[in-house]
Amino acid sequence: MNCKEFQEYISAFVDNQIDNEIKNQAQNHIGICPSCFFDYKIETLAKKIVSTKFQKAICPESLRVKILETLAYNKNLASQKSFQDKFVELFQKIFINKKVRISFALGLILIFSILVFNPFKSPEEKYYKEFALSVYENCKNLRNHKYPVKTIFTSNPEQVSQFIFSNGIKNPIMPKTDWIVTVAGIEEENNCVLAHMLFKCEEDTVYMMQCEVDALRNTRYYHLFQKIHNDLKNKTFVKVDHGDCTIIFRLENDVLMTYAMSSHNNHAFEELITSLK
Amino acid sequence: MLEDTERIRRPPIENLDEEFRKEALPHMDALYNFALQLTQDSDDAADLLQETYVKAYRFWDKFEKGTNCKAWLFRIMKNSFINFYRKNTRSPEKLDYDEIEVIYETIKSNDENPHNLDREIYDNIFDDEVMEAIKSLPEEFRTVLIMCDVEGMTYEEIADFLDIPIGTVRSRIHRARKVLATKLYNYAKSRGYKVDEHGE
């Protein structure tokens, strides 16, 4: 072994981290080379100093307690992680199967369609209920009248005028306008006309309120109106109870009419139903 | 003093994983030391130690049972230090190794008897000065010295831990000791001079 080789292994020689053969060669070398022996002694001294005089700090008790508390009180540090891992693994295990994936997708579609279309509930029933609610809201103050409140639902202004005139109201004020009347109603003895959203009547005068047809078309009532209109084509009438009010839906000359009346006035209703039949 | 001890509550360590308690917790002092060496600041060292244990506990299931837990913890600490602390700590002192080499060669050429030198330095040096000298070493030298001479790690463990070839571990330890010895020689010499002065 020459000096250069010895210098390469000197630290490992001091630390006894070399195999016996190199160790023997190094031992022989320092026996004959004073310079390398000096280096060896200094290196040994440095090691001795560090290993004996290095003041090992002791972790302060307060820090130790703080760390242990952090770990102990957050024991889900570990479990949380493994729980997540387990969940992901389980998820992957289940979904690795193509069939499972397809059935899961189909199941999701099924649940979604049930939520949207709700086949367990007749859609017509839903439409009538909702429309009845709006009729009820508009004839609340009329529901104790002797006769049913009759309302016409149409988007044709001529049908509205005809409805009003045929029921004996004279001289209605019909402002010239591009607006189309969609709803009109008439009450007993022509004294009062039910206002839906669009007009009201006092004595023999009808005040038409204006409604933008496109705006109305965008409302859910227009949608309901169409659905109910279609459904009634095959029926004489549909009776819906709402609160203390009964509402009858009926097509007359292909125009949607409703009759609304207090549920307590059974006699008037029976008469009406008989006449409709 | 008594109040202080009373104030320290006993943490519910029985909540902890039993193997973690047996394997990882006993290395807290060694890790604290290492943290001090890395950060050179007791507050930073405390933070680093806590972060290391929290990480170790979180990833305890990743620790291969039966392997060297201490080395595993040291590695976590070193990575945490690199990620979060290195930017904040002062940059290590620049060391002119060539200059040290020149001084060392001068000492050598003074025909000093290595046996006397051993006694002269070892007996005249205080622990504080040793700590001071170690502290002044560049971090790469300091780390290998602590791992080798304080923590008793093998060269292979150090190479694995620092991810460097074993030849680099050998040369780094050798150079670190040379620098340290030179510094300590200067300390001892200055002390020897003072002693003489007082003796007069």
Chai-1 contact restraints between the chains, C-beta under 6 A:
chainA,res_idxA,chainB,res_idxB,connection_type,confidence,min_distance_angstrom,max_distance_angstrom,comment,restraint_id
A,I10,B,H174,contact,1.0,0.0,6.0,A-B,restraint_1
A,S11,B,R170,contact,1.0,0.0,6.0,A-B,restraint_2
A,S11,B,I173,contact,1.0,0.0,6.0,A-B,restraint_3
A,S11,B,H174,contact,1.0,0.0,6.0,A-B,restraint_4
A,A12,B,R170,contact,1.0,0.0,6.0,A-B,restraint_5
A,Q17,B,Y155,contact,1.0,0.0,6.0,A-B,restraint_6
A,F38,B,K108,contact,1.0,0.0,6.0,A-B,restraint_7
A,F38,B,P114,contact,1.0,0.0,6.0,A-B,restraint_8
A,K41,B,P114,contact,1.0,0.0,6.0,A-B,restraint_9
A,I42,B,A181,contact,1.0,0.0,6.0,A-B,restraint_10
A,E43,B,R177,contact,1.0,0.0,6.0,A-B,restraint_11
A,L45,B,D118,contact,1.0,0.0,6.0,A-B,restraint_12
A,A46,B,R177,contact,1.0,0.0,6.0,A-B,restraint_13
A,A46,B,L180,contact,1.0,0.0,6.0,A-B,restraint_14
A,A46,B,A181,contact,1.0,0.0,6.0,A-B,restraint_15
A,K47,B,D149,contact,1.0,0.0,6.0,A-B,restraint_16
A,I49,B,V130,contact,1.0,0.0,6.0,A-B,restraint_17
A,V50,B,L145,contact,1.0,0.0,6.0,A-B,restraint_18
A,V50,B,D149,contact,1.0,0.0,6.0,A-B,restraint_19
A,S51,B,D149,contact,1.0,0.0,6.0,A-B,restraint_20
A,K53,B,D127,contact,1.0,0.0,6.0,A-B,restraint_21
A,K53,B,V130,contact,1.0,0.0,6.0,A-B,restraint_22
A,F54,B,V150,contact,1.0,0.0,6.0,A-B,restraint_23
A,Q55,B,D127,contact,1.0,0.0,6.0,A-B,restraint_24
A,Q55,B,M131,contact,1.0,0.0,6.0,A-B,restraint_25
A,K56,B,N33,contact,1.0,0.0,6.0,A-B,restraint_26
A,A57,B,N33,contact,1.0,0.0,6.0,A-B,restraint_27
A,A57,B,L36,contact,1.0,0.0,6.0,A-B,restraint_28
A,I58,B,D29,contact,1.0,0.0,6.0,A-B,restraint_29
A,C59,B,M28,contact,1.0,0.0,6.0,A-B,restraint_30
A,C59,B,D29,contact,1.0,0.0,6.0,A-B,restraint_31
A,C59,B,Y32,contact,1.0,0.0,6.0,A-B,restraint_32
A,L63,B,A46,contact,1.0,0.0,6.0,A-B,restraint_33
A,V65,B,I8,contact,1.0,0.0,6.0,A-B,restraint_34
A,V65,B,P11,contact,1.0,0.0,6.0,A-B,restraint_35
A,I67,B,Q50,contact,1.0,0.0,6.0,A-B,restraint_36
A,I67,B,Y53,contact,1.0,0.0,6.0,A-B,restraint_37
A,L68,B,P11,contact,1.0,0.0,6.0,A-B,restraint_38
A,L68,B,I13,contact,1.0,0.0,6.0,A-B,restraint_39
A,E69,B,P11,contact,1.0,0.0,6.0,A-B,restraint_40
A,L71,B,L16,contact,1.0,0.0,6.0,A-B,restraint_41
A,L71,B,Y57,contact,1.0,0.0,6.0,A-B,restraint_42
A,A72,B,P11,contact,1.0,0.0,6.0,A-B,restraint_43
A,A72,B,P12,contact,1.0,0.0,6.0,A-B,restraint_44
A,A72,B,I13,contact,1.0,0.0,6.0,A-B,restraint_45
A,A72,B,N15,contact,1.0,0.0,6.0,A-B,restraint_46
A,A72,B,L16,contact,1.0,0.0,6.0,A-B,restraint_47
A,K75,B,N15,contact,1.0,0.0,6.0,A-B,restraint_48
A,L77,B,Y57,contact,1.0,0.0,6.0,A-B,restraint_49
A,L77,B,R58,contact,1.0,0.0,6.0,A-B,restraint_50
A,A78,B,Y57,contact,1.0,0.0,6.0,A-B,restraint_51
A,A78,B,W60,contact,1.0,0.0,6.0,A-B,restraint_52
A,K81,B,R58,contact,1.0,0.0,6.0,A-B,restraint_53
A,S82,B,D61,contact,1.0,0.0,6.0,A-B,restraint_54
